[in-house]
Amino acid sequence: MRIVIAGAGEVGTHLAKLLSREDMEISLLDEFQDRLGDLSANYDMLTKVGNPTSIRDLKEIGVQGCDLFISVTPHETENMTACLIANALGAKRTLARIDNYEYLLPENKAFFEKMGLNHLIYPEVLAANEIEESLRTNWMRYHLHLGQGALELCVIKVRSSAKTIGQTFASGVYNHGKYRIVAIKRGQETIIPRGQDTVEEGDLVYCVCPKEHMEYLREEMGKNKREIKNVIFFGGGRIARKAATELVGEMNIKIIEKDRGLCDLLSEKVPDALIINDDGSDMSVLQEEGIQDADAFVAVTDNSEANIFACLAAQRFGVRKTIAEVENLDYIPMAEGLDIGTVLNKKTIAASYIYQMLLDASVRGVHNLTSADAEIVEFVAKEGSSITKHKVKDVDLPDEANIGGIVRAGEGILVNGETQIIAGDLVVVFCKNHVIRHLERFFK
């Protein structure tokens, strides 16, 4: 598969590095040499200095007949123009990064398809969606609906109140059929649990659970329900604006932003939120704005360090739920080690979304798990595929993968060793990033 990426910014570079590990021909184009650096020397990819909207440069990097052309520069117009040119030059599919939410509306999809724009992605909207979900399910670190809600992925920080601390998986304590732990994150290690493994205080556990057993899972993990009513956003950019727009009807939203022009825009776009023109990194400002009474604090400025430290400050004031947008990938383990509630990275979210398009048709969905350097993948078992020929215990899956559950005729079912997967089942698999393509062959 041949893929051309225009834009060596954060999203484009991260995506190119991710795809270069696969058996793909990756080319990366950018106007500035310093952004490309020595990527071609350190990764299996071709790099070229050039203009994404130059017909000559696009021809030279080989968009003619490429399987996918991706334009993810910071400029929406440039991305859309580049895709239109690439399509006219013979690219089979195109994807543009945008910053106009109107373009994502379902009624506009056919319009853009006709123009030659096959896919549109708005990373900030994807990040905002995760913030909304995290605030609504606040006793978890992270939450995903799987199989159209038949199953749920719940990522939970284990505290001393959890009932199962120290119990081995071989003891049978988890044989209740109400949830299944598919992975454990302990420090920097991601563990696929086996018989003698245990859950310990401080672990992050990744559980697959049918919706009807969510309350049981919450009680087992010793978590209390907490209603979130008062939310403070630090930073008023696109992520905050989109999240606040969706949440303002059910929560009291306050946004602290030091840029006056951005505050004016927020007042227009989110009129029911309280907009504060001040510096949210100033502790006295946070106190004046009632941080001690907030149920949740969401830091989404462009500065990763400021977001991390602001969340730590919010915790000192007693805020129970904190969310930080951390763009520097090297900072993510540190942020999690500091016990910040939810850590988001729009680069990895966007890359996961794009990566899904490159997988086999048997893959229904791919969800990046930033904290575990892993994915939750939804596969559809095909007629005659090897996954349907043996019980789960006899399927020779990679060690870095674990089946959590299946959705059959709309019903979420947890798996065990005796489960027999049949054609048409939606199979939920937890796996490390690098084994997704190895898993595809089991479902074809």
N, C-alpha and C positions, 0 to 999 in steps of 0.2 A: 504494500500500500504506500502510495506517495502522497505526502502532506506538505503543503507550503504554509508557513505562518508568517504573517506580516505584523511587526511590532515586537521588539525585544524588551518590552517593559516587564513588570512583575508577572502578569498573567501569561504573556507570550513565552517568556523565558522558562517559567516553571512548567508550562505545558510541554515545551520542546524538550526539556530535560526528562520529563516523565515518559514521553513517547519515544525518546531515543533509546530507552531500555528495551523497547519492543522490536520486533522484526519489521521495521518500517523505514522508509526513506524520508528523512525529515530535513526540510530547508527552512532557514530562518532569515528574514529580511528586515533591515532597519536602516533608517537614514543616518544613524550615528555609530561610528566604529566602536566608541567606548562602551556602548551598551552591549555590543556583540562580544567584546573582549576576546578571550581565548576559548570560547565555547566550543568551536569546531575542533580544537586540540584536545579538550577534555571529555567531549561527548561525541557520540556517533551521529553527527549532523553536519550539513553544509550551511555556512553563513555567508551573507552577502550584504554589502552596504548599498542601499538603494532606496528609492521613493516608492512606497506602496501604491501610489496612484500613477506611476510611470509605466506606460505600455512597454517601453523598452526594457526596464528593469524587471517587470513581471515576466516578460518573455525569457529574459536571460536566466532567471532563477527557475524557470520551467513550469509555469502554471498550466501550460497546454496539456490537457489530459490528466492533470493531477486528480487524485481521488477526492481530496478535500482541500479547499483554500480557506484559511482562517485569518481574519484581520482583527487584531486586538490592540491597536494603538489607542492612546488616550482620547482620540478625536473621532466622534461618531460619524461625521460627514466623510472623513477620510476612509474610515472602515467600510462604509456603505459603497462609496465610489470604487474602492479597491475591489470589492466583491463583484460589482457590476462589470468591471473591466475583466476580472479573472473569469467570470462566467462567459463573457463574449469571446475570450481567448480559448475557451474549451475546458475550464475546470468543471469536474463532474458535480461537485457540491460546494457551496460556500457558506461561511458563517461570519457574522459581523458582531462585534461588541458595540452596544448602543447605550445611550443614556436618556432615552425618551420612552417612558412606560407605555405610552399610547401604542407604540409599534408592536408591543407584545400581546395586545388584545386579540382574542381568537378570530374576530371578524376581519382582521388585517392580514392574517397568515397567507391566504390565497393571493392577495394583492402583491405581497413581497415575493412569493414563490414565482409568480408570473414575471416579475422583474429580474429574477435570477438570484434572489437572496433566499436561500433555503432555510437558514437557521439564524436566529437572533438571540443574543445573550446579554443580560444586564447583571453583572456580578453583584452590584450593590443591592439589587432586589432579592437575589438569592440569599444574601447574607441577612437582609431584613426579615425574610420569611423565617429564617432560623431563630432570629431574636424573638419574633412573635411566638413561635412554638415553645421556646425555652421559658418565656414568661408565663405562658398558660399552663405549663407542666413543670412548675418550679421546684418540685421535690426531686427532680432528676437533673443531671448535668446536661443531658442531650436526649432527644426523643424523635423518633421517626415513625410514620405510618407506613406499613408494608402491606402489599397485596390489597390496596384500596381500603386499608383499615382493619382487615381480618386479623392481622398480627401487628404487634408494636415492638419496636426496638427501644429499650430503656437503658440508658447509661447512668449508673448510680454510684456515688461515692459512699464507700462502706464506712460507717461510723461504729462506735463501740456498742450502740443499741441494736445492731443487726443480730438476728437470732442464729445465724448459721456460721458465725465466725469460728474458724478452726476445724470445721467439719470436712472430712475428705469426701470427694465425689464418690468414692467406692463404698462409703458407709450407707448409701441409700437415702440419705437425708434429702437429696434433690429428686428423688423418684416420685414426686407427687403429681407430675404431669400438668402443673399450672404455670410454670415458666421454665426456661432453659438458659443456663449461663453458657454463652458461646465463647467468651473470652474474658480474660482478666488483665488489666493494665496495672503493673506493680513497679513503681519507679519508672525507669525507661524501658522496661521489658513488657512485651505483650505475650501473654501465656494462653495457649489453647489448652483448656483444662483436661487432665487425664485422671485416672483413678485415685492417685495419692495426692493430688493437688488440693489445696484448701483456699478458702476465701479469708483474707485477713483485713484487720482495720487499716484504713487508708487506701485500700485497693479501689480502682474503678472497675466495676463489673458491667459487662455488656450482656443484657438479657433479652431474649425473644419471648414475648408473652401474648397470649390471646387477650383481646380487650376485656373480656368478662372476668379475667383474673388479675387485673391491674391493682385492685385494692389489696388482694392477697399479697402480691409482690411488695407493695408499699409497706404493709405491716411487717412482712418478713425482714425487710431491710431497715426496719425501725424508723421510718420516715414519717414526719407529721405533715398534714395538709396545712399549707399557709396561703391565705388569700392575698393576692397582690393587687393593691388598689393605687398606691402612689409610686410612680416611676420617674426617676430623674435620668435624662440623657445628657451626657457630657459630649458635646460636639453636635453640630446641626447639619451635617452633610447629607448626602443622598440616602445613606443607610438609615439614619435617624428619621429623616423626613418620611420615607416609605413605611418604616415600622410604626412611627407615631400616627400616621394616617389611618392605619389598620386598627390600632389599639385604643385610640382616643375615645371611642364610644364606650369602652368597658373599663378603662383605667384612667386615673388622673395623670396626665403627662406634663412634665416640665422639661424644657430643653434649655441648657445653658450653652451659649455660643458667643464667642468674643468678637466675631466679624459682624459689624452692623448691617451691611448689605444682606448677608445671609439671614440675619434675624428678620429683616423686612420680608424676605421671601418666605420664610417659615410662617410668619404671621398671616401671610396671604394663603399659603398652601395648607396649613394646619391651624385654622382659626380657633379651634376649641382647645388647643394646647397653650400652656403658659410659656412664653418665650422670654428668656432672660439674657440680656446683652452684657455678658461679663466673662471672666476667666474661670472656668470650672476647675482648673488645676490649683487654684488658690483655696486653701483650707477655710479661710474666713468666709469666702464666698459660699462655699458648700454649706457652712453652718448657717449663714444668713438665709439660705434658700431651703433650709429644713432637711438637710441630709439625715439627721437623726430620726426623722419621722418617715423616711422613705422605706418602702418594702423592697425595692429593686433599684440598682444603679447600673446604667448601660454606658460604657465608654467607647465611643466610635469616632474619635478624631483621627486625623491622618498620622498621628504620632504614636507608635506602638508603646514606647516607654511611658509616655504620659497616660495612656489608657491603663497600663498595668498599675502604675503607682496611684492613679486616681481610684481604681478599684480597691487597692489595699487601704487607702484612706477611708473609703466608704465602709469597708469592713470594720475599721477601728471605731467608726461612729455607730456600729451596730446593724448595718444593712446586711440582711441574710442572703440576698440573691445578687450576685454581681456578674456582669457579662463584659468581656473585653474583646475588641476587634484588634488582633495582633497580626500585622502584615509581615513582620520579620519572622521567617520560619524558625530561625535559631532561638527566638525568644519563647516559642510556644512551650517547650518542656519546663522552662523557668516559671512561666505564668501558671502552669498547672501545678508545679511544685509549691508555689505560693498559695495554693488552694483557692485560686480565683474560680468562681462557679462554672462559667461557660466561656471557652476561648474559641473565637471564630477567626477564620482566615479566608477572605473572599477569593484569593488566588486558587487555593486548593478546592474550594467549592466550585468555582467556575471550571477548573481543569477536570474535575470529576464529571461535570455535566457534559463537557465536550468529549471526554474519553468514552463515555457511554455510546456515543454515535459511531464509534469505530469498532465496536464489538459485534459479535455474531448476532443474528436475529433472535437467537434463543435467549438473549439477555434482555429482560424487561426493564431493569433499572439498576443503576449503580449509585451508591451513596458514600461519599468520602467521609471517613471518620478521622478528623484532624488529629485528635489526641492519641490515636493508636497507630498511625501510619498504616491504615487498613481500610477496607471497604466492606459494606454490606451489599451483596449482589443478589438480585432476584432473577433466577433462571426459569425458563419454561422447559420442562422435560418433553422432548420430542418422541414420537412413536419410534420404537426400536433403539433408542439411545441406551448407552451402557448403564446409565444411572437407574434405568427401569428394570434391569436384568438381575439385580441382586438386592438383598436387604441392605440397609444402610451400614450395618456392621461389616459387611463383606465388600463394600465399595472401597477401592484403594485410592482414596482421596489424598492429596498432598497433606503433609503434617501441618502446614500453615493454614488449613481450611477446616471449617466446622459447620455442618448443617444445623440450622436452628429450628426450622419448622417448614411446613408446606401449607399452601392454600389450595383446597380442593373443593370445587363447586361453591366457592365463596366462603368456605369455612376454614378458619385458621386452626391448624393441628400441629402440635409439637412433635418432634421426631424422637425416637430412641433407636437402639441398635436393631430392633425387630421391624422397624417401619419399612414398608415396601412402597417405593415411589412409583407412580404410574404415569403414563403419557398424559400430558395436559396439566399436571401439577405445576404450580408456581412454587419453586424451591428457594428458600431464603438461606444464603450462605454467608458466613463471616469469613474473610480471608485477608491475608497480607496482600499489599498492592501488587507484588510481582507475580502472583500465581493466578490471576484472573484468567489469562489466556490458557493456562494449563487446565483450568476447570471447564472451559468451553467444550472440550472434546467429550466430556461425560454427558452432555445434554444434547448433542447434535443427533 
